[in-house]
Amino acid sequence: MHQIDIVGLGPGSPGQITLETLALLKDPSPNFFRTAVHPVIGFIHDQAISYQSFDCYYEQEGSFEAVYDKIVAKLIETAKTVEKLVYAVPGNPLFGEKTVEKLILAAKAEGLNYRIYPGVSFVDVTLNSLEEDPIHGLKIIDAFDCLKNPPNPRIGALVTQVYDQHMASELKLQLMEIYDPEKRVILLINSGIPGHEKRVEICLYELDRVTAINHLTSLYIPAENKAYQGFQGTIEMMKALRADGGCSWDRSQTHESLRNYLLEESYEVLEAIENQDWDNLAEELGDVLFQIVFHAEIASEAGRFNINQVIDGINEKMIRRHPHVFIDKESFNPDQVETNWDAIKRLEKGEPAESLESPGLAAEMKKIPKALPALMEACKVQKKAAKVGFDWPDPTAALKKIDEESLELRAALQENNAEKSAEELGDLLFSVVNVSRLLNLQPEMVLRKATEKFIGRFEKMEKIASQEKKSLSDYTFEQLDQAWNRSKGL
């Protein structure tokens, strides 16, 4: 029977190697060390323990992942030829050891027996240095995974593998998006190695300035004590506002009563983007987020859904609709992304993923929300029609349709036909939207900007009248037209 014994060498001091592990290392079975760059190696040599290290793989391969795969392949290959082998790693085998994770999976796949022997981990000695009890909350994060698995400011975080100043610099930039750059943090260097331990308390922005950082360095970030911190704090704040004894106005709101607020906040976001007012954009996005949390809390109280379901739902939807990113990257074709998106949407709604030329396109147009402004609705309808080639080749060609519709409107006005005039005016507006869309401009925003320009010029006209000690109502139409032309030059 082939057996793989997986042991931990502890974080640094020979006294932290368990008697069980020491006995396994001294028996005749071959020993493999992930690395010989470890403080206990001198002790291992003194004990006449023989081993083979995989340090050469780190020089041969271009990534840690490739190193880990090569180590596991070697261990599995050797395990098939011997009765037993020992694989030793720093610390505890199940604390931040990617090779152990991969080795367990490979051993199971090959039908090989394995046993994991516990050891003292870097977490044990680190917490000892901090004099912290993890029962109060602690998140352990590998520095390599910090971007995918960011810390929660309300919980203390221990970041491992801060092995050099370059890694510290990358980590600092990521963490300063979550924490105040002035936040006090603690670097723990050589924890568990008597006489060599260092505890350096610094501001977060100074993280990559500490020259003593080495491969035995971790970072401790204390928990924030601020009330209602982070996204979870926003959720808790909403619950407090809606609770008994909370805000009477917030408690009285419903999905229906909040509709206008969501619409107003969304338009304020668009205005901030239009003005390139980035500080205000951050604030307005927060207002929209608060509305989303508000609706989710009302739904949660009614037992319909909660904010976590909202988040999970959008995550799952985006993964489904981006198979070229999350599922099958090899078959990515940029020209088919939008086509695939629409086909996936139809499948989600229980409709056949038929071709875009199908008669179902009109049904899709009818499903565009009527709550949208008319200009936006028209633009969306035109985009759907364009997918089957029913479109103008360019904006100049579409301009001819405006001329045609203008003539038809003029004829309806001459006939004094109110119903026909309304119809032709609608056609004219629809044609204008076409030109805007073909210019890659959002008609709603274009019209809004034109309205703002009109208001600005009208304000200048009022100033002209004021300088002449008159009111605009005192002017004839010809005088108003002259004042308008003068305002253009101001």
C-alpha positions as CSV (number, residue, x, y, z in Angstrom):
1,M,0.0,0.0,0.0
2,H,1.4,3.4,-1.0
3,Q,1.2,6.2,1.6
4,I,2.0,9.9,1.5
5,D,2.5,11.5,5.0
6,I,2.1,15.3,4.9
7,V,3.7,17.2,7.8
8,G,4.4,20.7,8.9
9,L,7.8,22.0,10.0
10,G,6.3,24.8,12.1
11,P,6.8,28.6,11.5
12,G,10.4,28.9,12.5
13,S,11.7,27.5,15.8
14,P,12.8,23.8,16.0
15,G,10.9,23.6,19.2
16,Q,7.7,24.0,17.2
17,I,8.2,20.8,15.3
18,T,5.9,18.1,16.8
19,L,7.4,14.9,18.2
20,E,5.2,13.0,15.7
21,T,6.5,14.9,12.8
22,L,10.1,14.5,14.0
23,A,9.7,10.7,14.2
24,L,8.3,10.6,10.7
25,L,11.3,12.6,9.3
26,K,13.8,10.3,11.0
27,D,12.3,7.0,9.7
28,P,13.9,5.5,6.5
29,S,11.2,6.8,4.2
30,P,12.3,9.4,1.6
31,N,11.6,13.0,2.7
32,F,10.6,15.8,0.3
33,F,10.7,19.5,1.5
34,R,8.8,22.1,-0.5
35,T,11.7,24.5,0.4
36,A,14.9,24.4,2.3
37,V,14.6,28.1,2.9
38,H,13.3,27.8,6.4
39,P,14.8,28.5,9.8
40,V,14.6,24.9,11.0
41,I,16.9,23.6,8.3
42,G,20.0,23.9,10.5
43,F,18.3,21.7,13.1
44,I,17.3,19.2,10.4
45,H,20.9,18.9,9.4
46,D,22.0,18.5,13.1
47,Q,19.5,15.6,13.4
48,A,21.1,13.9,10.3
49,I,17.7,14.0,8.6
50,S,18.1,13.6,4.8
51,Y,15.7,15.2,2.4
52,Q,15.3,16.5,-1.1
53,S,14.0,20.0,-1.6
54,F,12.1,21.5,-4.6
55,D,13.8,24.9,-4.5
56,C,15.3,24.3,-8.0
57,Y,11.7,24.3,-9.4
58,Y,11.3,27.9,-8.3
59,E,14.2,28.8,-10.6
60,Q,13.1,26.7,-13.5
61,E,9.4,27.7,-13.8
62,G,7.8,31.0,-14.7
63,S,5.0,31.0,-12.1
64,F,4.2,29.7,-8.7
65,E,1.3,27.7,-10.1
66,A,3.7,25.9,-12.5
67,V,6.0,25.2,-9.5
68,Y,3.2,23.7,-7.5
69,D,2.0,21.5,-10.3
70,K,5.5,20.2,-10.9
71,I,6.0,19.5,-7.2
72,V,2.7,17.5,-7.0
73,A,3.6,15.6,-10.2
74,K,6.9,14.5,-8.7
75,L,5.4,13.5,-5.4
76,I,2.7,11.4,-7.1
77,E,5.2,9.8,-9.4
78,T,7.5,8.9,-6.5
79,A,4.6,7.7,-4.3
80,K,3.8,5.0,-6.9
81,T,7.3,3.5,-6.6
82,V,7.8,3.5,-2.8
83,E,5.8,2.2,0.2
84,K,5.8,5.5,1.9
85,L,7.1,9.1,1.6
86,V,7.0,12.2,3.7
87,Y,6.2,15.6,2.3
88,A,7.1,18.5,4.6
89,V,6.0,22.1,4.3
90,P,6.5,25.2,6.5
91,G,4.0,25.9,9.2
92,N,0.9,23.8,9.3
93,P,0.1,21.7,6.1
94,L,-3.5,23.1,5.9
95,F,-2.7,26.8,6.4
96,G,-2.0,28.5,3.1
97,E,-0.3,25.6,1.4
98,K,-1.4,25.4,-2.2
99,T,0.8,22.3,-2.9
100,V,-1.0,20.4,-0.2
101,E,-4.4,21.3,-1.6
102,K,-3.3,20.1,-5.1
103,L,-1.6,17.0,-3.6
104,I,-4.7,15.9,-1.8
105,L,-6.8,16.1,-5.0
106,A,-4.1,14.3,-7.0
107,A,-3.8,11.5,-4.4
108,K,-7.5,11.0,-4.4
109,A,-7.6,10.8,-8.2
110,E,-4.7,8.3,-8.3
111,G,-6.2,6.2,-5.4
112,L,-3.1,6.8,-3.2
113,N,-3.4,6.9,0.6
114,Y,-2.4,10.1,2.5
115,R,-2.4,11.4,6.0
116,I,-2.0,14.9,7.2
117,Y,-0.2,15.5,10.5
118,P,-1.0,18.9,12.2
119,G,1.7,21.3,13.1
120,V,2.1,24.7,14.6
121,S,1.1,27.4,12.0
122,F,2.3,30.9,11.4
123,V,-1.1,32.0,12.6
124,D,-0.5,30.6,16.1
125,V,2.8,32.4,16.6
126,T,1.5,35.6,14.9
127,L,-1.5,35.8,17.2
128,N,0.8,35.2,20.1
129,S,2.9,38.2,19.0
130,L,-0.2,40.3,18.6
131,E,-1.7,39.0,21.9
132,E,-5.0,38.7,20.0
133,D,-7.8,36.1,20.4
134,P,-9.2,35.1,17.0
135,I,-12.6,34.4,18.6
136,H,-13.3,38.1,18.3
137,G,-13.1,37.8,14.5
138,L,-10.1,37.4,12.1
139,K,-9.9,36.9,8.4
140,I,-6.8,35.3,7.0
141,I,-5.9,36.3,3.4
142,D,-3.1,35.3,1.1
143,A,-1.6,38.5,-0.4
144,F,-1.9,36.9,-3.8
145,D,-5.7,36.6,-3.4
146,C,-6.3,40.0,-1.8
147,L,-7.8,41.5,-4.9
148,K,-10.3,38.6,-5.4
149,N,-10.9,38.2,-1.6
150,P,-10.6,41.7,-0.1
151,P,-10.8,42.2,3.7
152,N,-13.8,43.3,5.6
153,P,-12.8,46.5,7.5
154,R,-15.1,45.5,10.4
155,I,-13.1,42.4,11.0
156,G,-9.4,42.1,11.8
157,A,-7.3,40.8,8.8
158,L,-4.1,38.9,8.7
159,V,-2.5,39.1,5.3
160,T,0.2,36.4,4.6
161,Q,2.9,36.1,1.9
162,V,4.0,39.7,2.0
163,Y,7.3,38.3,0.9
164,D,9.1,41.4,-0.5
165,Q,8.7,45.2,-1.1
166,H,7.3,44.7,-4.5
167,M,4.4,42.6,-3.1
168,A,4.0,45.1,-0.3
169,S,3.7,47.9,-2.9
170,E,1.0,46.0,-4.8
171,L,-0.8,45.2,-1.6
172,K,-0.7,48.7,-0.4
173,L,-2.4,50.0,-3.5
174,Q,-5.2,47.5,-3.2
175,L,-5.7,48.1,0.5
176,M,-5.8,51.9,0.2
177,E,-9.0,51.5,-1.9
178,I,-10.6,50.0,1.3
179,Y,-8.8,51.7,4.2
180,D,-7.6,55.2,5.0
181,P,-3.9,55.5,4.0
182,E,-3.2,56.8,7.5
183,K,-4.6,53.7,9.1
184,R,-2.2,52.1,11.6
185,V,-1.2,48.6,10.6
186,I,1.3,46.1,12.0
187,L,4.0,44.2,10.0
188,L,5.1,40.9,11.7
189,I,8.5,39.7,10.5
190,N,10.1,36.3,11.4
191,S,7.2,35.4,13.8
192,G,8.1,32.4,15.9
193,I,11.8,32.7,15.4
194,P,13.3,33.5,18.8
195,G,15.7,36.5,18.7
196,H,14.7,37.5,15.2
197,E,11.0,38.5,15.6
198,K,10.1,42.1,14.5
199,R,6.9,43.9,15.0
200,V,6.7,47.2,13.0
201,E,3.7,49.5,13.5
202,I,3.3,51.9,10.6
203,C,0.7,53.8,8.5
204,L,-0.7,51.8,5.6
205,Y,0.8,54.2,3.0
206,E,4.3,53.3,4.5
207,L,3.9,49.6,3.9
208,D,6.4,49.2,1.0
209,R,9.0,51.5,2.7
210,V,10.0,48.8,5.3
211,T,13.3,47.3,4.1
212,A,13.2,44.4,6.6
213,I,10.4,42.7,4.8
214,N,11.3,39.1,3.8
215,H,9.6,35.8,2.9
216,L,8.5,35.4,6.6
217,T,6.4,38.6,6.7
218,S,2.7,39.0,7.5
219,L,0.5,42.1,7.8
220,Y,-2.1,42.6,10.5
221,I,-4.9,45.1,9.9
222,P,-6.9,45.9,13.0
223,A,-10.7,46.0,12.7
224,E,-12.5,49.3,12.2
225,N,-14.6,50.5,15.1
226,K,-16.7,52.9,13.1
227,A,-20.5,52.4,13.1
228,Y,-22.1,51.3,9.8
229,Q,-18.8,50.6,8.0
230,G,-18.8,49.4,4.4
231,F,-21.6,47.8,2.4
232,Q,-22.7,45.6,5.3
233,G,-23.0,48.8,7.4
234,T,-25.3,50.3,4.7
235,I,-27.5,47.3,5.0
236,E,-27.6,47.5,8.8
237,M,-28.3,51.3,8.7
238,M,-31.3,50.6,6.5
239,K,-32.6,48.0,8.9
240,A,-32.2,50.5,11.7
241,L,-34.1,53.2,9.8
242,R,-36.9,50.8,9.1
243,A,-37.0,49.2,12.5
244,D,-39.4,50.1,15.4
245,G,-38.1,53.3,16.8
246,G,-36.4,54.2,13.5
247,C,-37.3,57.0,11.1
248,S,-41.1,57.4,10.6
249,W,-40.6,58.6,7.0
250,D,-38.4,55.6,6.0
251,R,-40.7,53.2,7.7
252,S,-43.7,54.5,5.7
253,Q,-42.1,54.1,2.3
254,T,-43.1,51.4,-0.3
255,H,-41.7,50.3,-3.7
256,E,-44.3,52.5,-5.3
257,S,-43.6,55.6,-3.2
258,L,-39.8,55.4,-3.9
259,R,-40.1,55.2,-7.7
260,N,-39.6,58.9,-8.3
261,Y,-36.6,59.0,-6.0
262,L,-34.8,56.2,-7.9
263,L,-35.5,58.0,-11.2
264,E,-34.3,61.3,-9.8
265,E,-31.1,59.8,-8.4
266,S,-30.4,58.1,-11.7
267,Y,-30.7,61.3,-13.6
268,E,-28.4,63.0,-11.1
269,V,-25.8,60.3,-11.8
270,L,-26.1,61.1,-15.5
271,E,-25.8,64.8,-14.9
272,A,-22.6,64.2,-12.9
273,I,-21.1,62.1,-15.7
274,E,-22.1,64.8,-18.3
275,N,-20.4,67.5,-16.2
276,Q,-17.4,65.2,-15.5
277,D,-17.9,66.0,-11.8
278,W,-16.3,62.9,-10.4
279,D,-16.6,63.8,-6.7
280,N,-20.3,64.4,-7.2
281,L,-20.6,61.2,-9.2
282,A,-19.3,59.2,-6.2
283,E,-22.0,60.8,-4.1
284,E,-24.8,60.3,-6.6
285,L,-23.8,56.6,-7.1
286,G,-24.1,56.3,-3.3
287,D,-27.6,57.7,-3.5
288,V,-28.6,55.2,-6.2
289,L,-27.0,52.4,-4.1
290,F,-29.0,53.5,-1.1
291,Q,-32.2,53.3,-3.1
292,I,-31.3,49.7,-4.2
293,V,-30.7,48.7,-0.6
294,F,-34.0,50.4,0.4
295,H,-36.0,48.4,-2.1
296,A,-34.2,45.2,-1.1
297,E,-35.0,45.8,2.6
298,I,-38.7,46.4,1.8
299,A,-38.8,43.2,-0.2
300,S,-37.0,41.3,2.6
301,E,-39.6,42.4,5.2
302,A,-42.3,41.1,2.9
303,G,-40.5,37.8,2.5
304,R,-40.0,38.3,-1.3
305,F,-36.2,38.5,-1.6
306,N,-33.2,40.1,0.1
307,I,-30.1,42.0,-0.9
308,N,-28.0,38.9,-1.1
309,Q,-30.4,37.4,-3.6
310,V,-30.2,40.6,-5.6
311,I,-26.4,40.3,-5.7
312,D,-26.3,36.6,-6.3
313,G,-28.8,37.0,-9.1
314,I,-26.8,39.6,-11.0
315,N,-23.6,37.7,-10.5
316,E,-25.1,34.5,-12.0
317,K,-26.7,36.4,-14.8
318,M,-23.5,38.2,-15.9
319,I,-21.6,34.8,-15.8
320,R,-24.3,33.2,-18.0
321,R,-24.3,36.2,-20.4
322,H,-20.5,36.3,-20.7
323,P,-19.6,32.7,-21.5
324,H,-16.6,34.0,-23.5
325,V,-15.1,35.4,-20.3
326,F,-16.1,32.9,-17.6
327,I,-16.8,29.6,-19.4
328,D,-15.3,29.2,-22.9
329,K,-12.6,31.8,-23.5
330,E,-11.2,29.9,-26.5
331,S,-14.2,30.4,-28.7
332,F,-14.4,34.2,-28.1
333,N,-15.6,36.1,-31.2
334,P,-16.0,39.9,-30.5
335,D,-18.5,40.1,-33.4
336,Q,-20.9,37.6,-31.8
337,V,-21.0,39.0,-28.3
338,E,-24.1,41.0,-28.7
339,T,-25.8,38.3,-30.7
340,N,-25.0,35.7,-28.0
341,W,-26.2,38.1,-25.3
342,D,-29.7,38.4,-26.9
343,A,-29.9,34.6,-27.5
344,I,-29.0,33.9,-23.9
345,K,-31.6,36.5,-22.7
346,R,-34.3,34.7,-24.6
347,L,-33.3,31.3,-23.2
348,E,-33.5,32.8,-19.7
349,K,-37.1,33.9,-20.3
350,G,-38.0,30.4,-21.6
351,E,-38.1,31.4,-25.2
352,P,-36.3,29.5,-28.0
353,A,-32.8,30.9,-29.0
354,E,-34.0,31.5,-32.5
355,S,-32.4,33.8,-35.1
356,L,-32.7,37.5,-34.7
357,E,-34.6,37.6,-38.0
358,S,-37.5,35.8,-36.4
359,P,-40.9,37.6,-36.0
360,G,-40.3,37.6,-32.3
361,L,-38.2,40.8,-32.6
362,A,-41.4,43.0,-32.5
363,A,-42.4,41.2,-29.3
364,E,-39.0,42.2,-27.8
365,M,-39.6,45.8,-28.8
366,K,-43.0,45.7,-27.0
367,K,-41.2,44.5,-23.8
368,I,-39.1,47.7,-23.6
369,P,-40.2,49.4,-20.3
370,K,-42.8,52.1,-20.9
371,A,-41.4,54.0,-17.9
372,L,-38.4,55.0,-20.0
373,P,-38.4,58.5,-21.5
374,A,-39.8,58.4,-25.0
375,L,-36.5,59.3,-26.7
376,M,-34.7,56.4,-24.9
377,E,-37.5,54.0,-25.9
378,A,-37.3,55.1,-29.5
379,C,-33.5,54.6,-29.5
380,K,-33.8,51.1,-28.1
381,V,-36.5,50.1,-30.6
382,Q,-34.3,51.4,-33.5
383,K,-31.3,49.4,-32.1
384,K,-33.3,46.2,-32.2
385,A,-34.4,46.9,-35.8
386,A,-30.8,47.5,-36.8
387,K,-29.8,44.0,-35.7
388,V,-31.6,42.6,-38.8
389,G,-30.2,45.3,-41.1
390,F,-33.2,47.5,-41.1
391,D,-31.2,50.7,-40.6
392,W,-29.6,53.7,-42.4
393,P,-26.1,53.2,-43.6
394,D,-24.9,56.4,-41.9
395,P,-26.1,59.6,-40.2
396,T,-26.1,61.6,-43.5
397,A,-28.5,59.1,-45.1
398,A,-30.8,59.4,-42.0
399,L,-30.8,63.2,-42.3
400,K,-32.7,62.8,-45.6
401,K,-35.5,61.2,-43.7
402,I,-35.7,64.3,-41.4
403,D,-36.1,66.4,-44.5
404,E,-38.9,64.2,-45.8
405,E,-40.7,64.1,-42.4
406,S,-40.4,67.9,-42.2
407,L,-42.2,68.4,-45.5
408,E,-45.0,66.0,-44.4
409,L,-45.4,67.9,-41.2
410,R,-45.6,71.2,-43.1
411,A,-48.3,69.7,-45.4
412,A,-50.3,68.5,-42.4
413,L,-50.1,72.0,-40.9
414,Q,-51.2,73.6,-44.1
415,E,-54.2,71.3,-44.1
416,N,-54.9,72.4,-40.5
417,N,-55.2,68.7,-39.6
418,A,-54.4,68.4,-35.9
419,E,-54.3,64.5,-35.8
420,K,-52.1,64.3,-38.9
421,S,-49.8,67.0,-37.6
422,A,-49.3,65.1,-34.3
423,E,-48.5,61.9,-36.2
424,E,-46.0,63.7,-38.5
425,L,-44.4,65.4,-35.6
426,G,-43.9,62.1,-33.9
427,D,-42.3,60.7,-37.1
428,L,-40.0,63.7,-37.3
429,L,-38.9,63.2,-33.7
430,F,-38.3,59.5,-34.4
431,S,-36.2,60.4,-37.4
432,V,-34.1,62.8,-35.3
433,V,-33.5,60.0,-32.8
434,N,-32.2,57.8,-35.6
435,V,-29.6,60.4,-36.5
436,S,-28.6,60.7,-32.9
437,R,-28.2,57.0,-32.5
438,L,-26.1,56.7,-35.7
439,L,-23.8,59.4,-34.3
440,N,-23.5,57.2,-31.2
441,L,-25.1,59.9,-29.1
442,Q,-27.8,59.4,-26.5
443,P,-30.8,61.6,-27.7
444,E,-32.0,62.1,-24.1
445,M,-28.6,63.6,-23.1
446,V,-28.3,65.6,-26.4
447,L,-31.7,67.2,-25.9
448,R,-30.9,67.9,-22.2
449,K,-27.7,69.7,-23.2
450,A,-29.5,71.7,-25.9
451,T,-32.1,72.7,-23.2
452,E,-29.3,73.8,-20.9
453,K,-27.8,75.8,-23.7
454,F,-31.2,77.5,-24.4
455,I,-31.5,78.4,-20.7
456,G,-28.0,79.9,-20.7
457,R,-28.7,82.1,-23.8
458,F,-32.1,83.1,-22.4
459,E,-30.4,84.2,-19.2
460,K,-28.0,86.4,-21.3
461,M,-31.1,87.9,-23.1
462,E,-32.5,88.9,-19.7
463,K,-29.2,90.6,-18.9
464,I,-29.3,92.5,-22.1
465,A,-32.8,93.7,-21.3
466,S,-31.8,94.6,-17.8
467,Q,-28.9,96.7,-19.1
468,E,-31.5,98.5,-21.3
469,K,-33.7,98.9,-18.2
470,K,-36.4,96.8,-19.8
471,S,-38.1,93.5,-19.4
472,L,-38.2,90.9,-22.2
473,S,-41.9,91.3,-22.2
474,D,-41.4,94.9,-23.4
475,Y,-39.7,93.7,-26.6
476,T,-41.3,92.9,-30.0
477,F,-40.6,89.5,-31.5
478,E,-38.1,91.1,-33.9
479,Q,-36.3,92.7,-30.9
480,L,-36.3,89.4,-29.0
481,D,-34.8,87.7,-32.1
482,Q,-32.1,90.4,-32.2
483,A,-31.4,89.9,-28.5
484,W,-31.2,86.2,-29.0
485,N,-28.6,86.6,-31.8
486,R,-26.6,89.0,-29.5
487,S,-26.6,86.5,-26.7
488,K,-24.9,84.0,-29.0
489,G,-21.8,86.2,-29.1
490,L,-21.7,86.8,-25.3
